Amino acid sequence: MGSLFRSEEMALCQLFLQSEAAYACVSELGELGLVQFRDLNPDVNAFQRKFVNEVRRCDEMERKLRYLEKEIKKDGIPMLDTGESPEAPQPREMIDLEATFEKLENELREVNQNAEALKRNFLELTELKHILRKTQVFFDEQEGGANQTTESMTRALITDEARTAGASMGPVQLGYMEKSSEREDFLPCFVAGVILRERLPPFERMLWRACRGNVFLRQAMIETPLEDPTNGDQVHKSVFIIFFQGDQLKTRVKKICEGFRATLYPCPEAPADRREMAMGVMTRIEDLNTVLGQTQDHRHRVLVAAAKNLKNWFVKVRKIKAIYHTLNLFNLDVTQKCLIAECWVPLLDFETIQLALRRGTERSGSSVPPILNRMQTFENPPTYNRTNKFTKAFQALIDAYGVASYREMNPAPYTIITFPFLFAVMFGDLGHGAIMALFGLWMIRKEKGLAAQKTDNEIWNIFFGGRYIIFLMGVFSMYTGLIYNDIFSKSLNIFGSHWQMSYNKSTVMENKYLQLSPKEDYEGTPYPFGMDPIWQVAGSNKIIFHNAYKMKISIIFGVIHMVFGVVMSWHNHTYFRNRISMIYEFIPQLVFLLLLFFYMVLLMFIKWIKFAATNPKPYSEACAPSILITFIDMVLFNKPKEPVKDCEVYMFFGQHFVQVLFVLLALCCIPIMLLAKPMLIMQARKLANVQPIAGASSDAETGGVSNGGPHGGGGPHEEEEEMSEIFIHQSIHTIEYVLGSVSHTASYLRLWALSLAHAQLAEVLWTMVLSIGLKQEGWFGGVILTCVFAFWAILTVGILVLMEGLSAFLHTLRLHWVEFQSKFYKGQGYAFQPFSFDAIIENGSAATEVE
């Protein structure tokens, strides 16, 4: 059977490479992505391996590239991504790359440092400009109010805190210079500076307390925010000027300013000096603006040039690092000229791998060809299932339960059909299915562009990764919606109803309990496809009819699904030549399931075929027995109750005998499943007095996954298991299967329950939301209908498509994991993780997981 239904056959190989050709050969294997290397130095510290220096150099190059990437993103420069993957550079090219990255980093750091220094100077000049402007206003106000007394200035110093404390303060003298005949105005000592606006209130309080109110503070806000040169943030600051007297207060004021990180600037006392300084500051600001613009242009050019190659540089460095990381897994021979590796390879790709090794040898110029030898081993090989963009999502659903054991039957190909179908049974609605299918189709049509965006949104990545599953679920839901004849809780009358109403319309409208008779009002021929649309407008018996129909098809699909799962176990047993499990597990399991539950399904079909409302007794509708009651009587060996007059007890001749025989045979299968296999294993051990025979061990050898058997089957190299453990394990397996057959059959009733809930929710939304808008008339009714339709559409997509879809998806997943795969799938393997550049680049890390 092809690799689609089973994992690839794997081989453990030993690879011999010349030291000068090892780098090129590993590079070719990384491009191929079909080889999983094993670590031959598990006890060697990572810092003591041969190529640790090269790995460190790659780490340093990655650090520099990340720095460049951060600066490029900071400026919002788009990075060119052609989607191409350049080849891994040769080892000698590492020096050129290191020199290029070193030059770029140093140049960029120098430009950033110069820009930061220029911005700091620009900030200082801007603050000084605002100080000169604001202080001029202060002094102008003082000169304009020269007729005010010192007492008015003194009153400004008395704060609410002093008043609250009840301080008895007289007029505070600030030590202004006494008026004299030579000078009419007075100028106290002062300092001016800039402080963050949020620090101004505590700064003001500290000045008052430390200086005991012997200072006079004036402040004004700077309207425009200033840029912090350190981090580029916009900050709000205020200008302040403090008047005081004496050197002691001056020292105290400066320490307080230093503690609050306020910046002090020189401010001349004379107006002419202030005007002259302001003109000089404006000239220097203009010059700095010019220099800053040139610096930013140069920085932008450097980053734009780097952005064109950054993606390719990242790919090259990660490939180099991955190659050396892989070479650290190899062993050196005694001559130190040859590297020895062990790896798992798919047998079908053996020649492809040899060609890649040959290409690597030619690229390196080595004259000694590499040697790839297949080794014999009893170790379990990794599981490798080939996938494409369509099957990848379905395989991920299976692997989420557990990676298949080596060469075990792969459920993914069958899940492609069964998963969307069982989902559609629960989600059956033509309208909702169309919405889901169109969404999936849109993602499929735009998959190249959407995949290139590479967003970090986890929810979107889940949706996009499962786009083919979503599309198929939508298409299958449209099909089951046609079968149910259900579209947004309404029906399509394509072929015309096959029921005719014999009553007049008023009688039907006034009597909600009136029912149509199948004998008189039914044409006798079924609706050509799906449900007759008349059931959508039926009254109280609509849900009764749908319940009976959906409940039965749920059991039918469930039993068929489980039988198919048991049949899949037969393929595993035959492939691994496990004759004991095939005879004493598969056959009793299949017989048990068929004689009880498949027989119940047959009774449903017999009832549908033989009994009808138009048939005369004993095959009329009134004589139809209950399948559930019949099945319970069958298991309990009860005789059915007396039938209704003119009706028969059984549905066919000899039914009671057949049912008793089936139950007895099913009961006989239980001890066979429980005891036969352990007894045979015990007998074989006594006869051979050795370890278990091949294929005869318990389920611990499930699937026989070692590489030494006829099909990779288990062999005598496995550890012998205690007989007590074998009996316990077999007992658990048997009890689980017998009880699980009952519970799993009942579990498939979730198909009926969720289908009913979905249909009822759709009907509630139509009746209680959209129908309100449809009943409105006139132009106002059009406005109301538009608003109501928008609300109905949001609820439909949000609740019925998204929430109900997620619920149906999870229930379908459970049916596959528990009810279906438990019949044959063990999932005890480990995934094949080849050394692949594509996977490394996609994950954004050069470190490969080899274990």
Secondary structure, DSSP 8 states (H G I E B T S, - for coil): --TTTB---EEEEEEEEEHHHHHHHHHHHHHHT--EE--S-TTS-GGGSTTHHHHHHHHHHHHHHHHHHHHHHHTT------S-------TTHHHHHHHHHHHHHHHHHHHHHHHHHHHHHHHHHHHHHHHHHHHHHHHHHHHHTTTS-HHHHHHTT--HHHHHTT--------------SS--S---EEEEEEEEGGGHHHHHHHHHHHHTT--EEEEEE-SS-EE-TTT--EE-EEEEEEEE-SHHHHHHHHHHHHHTT-EEE---SSHHHHHHHHHHHHHHHHHHHHHHHHHHHHHHHHHHHHHHHHHHHHHHHHHHHHHHHHHTTSEE-TTSSEEEEEEEEEGGGHHHHHHHHHHHHHHHT-SS--EEEEE---S---B-----TTTHHHHHHHHHH----TT-B--HHHHHHHHHHHHHHHH--HHHHHHHHHHHHHHHHTHHHHHHH----HHHHHHHHTHHHHHHHHHHHHHHHHHHT-BTTB---SS--SB---S-HHHHHH-TT----HHHHB-SS--SSSS-GGGGG--THHHHHHHHHHHHHHHHHHHHHHHHHHHHHHHHHHHTT-HHHIIIIIHHHHHHHIIIIIHHHHHHHHHHHH-BTTS-TTSBGGG---HHHHHHHHHTT-------TT--SSSSTTHHHHHHHHHHHHHHHHHIIIIIHHHHHHHHHHHH-SS--TT-S-GGGTT--STTSTTS---TTS----HHHHHHHHHHHHHHHHHHHHHHHHHTTHHHHHHHHHHHHHHHHIIIIIHHHHT--HHHHHHHHHHHHHHHHHHIIIIIIIIHHHHHHHHHHHIIIIIIGGGT------B-----HHHHHHHT-------
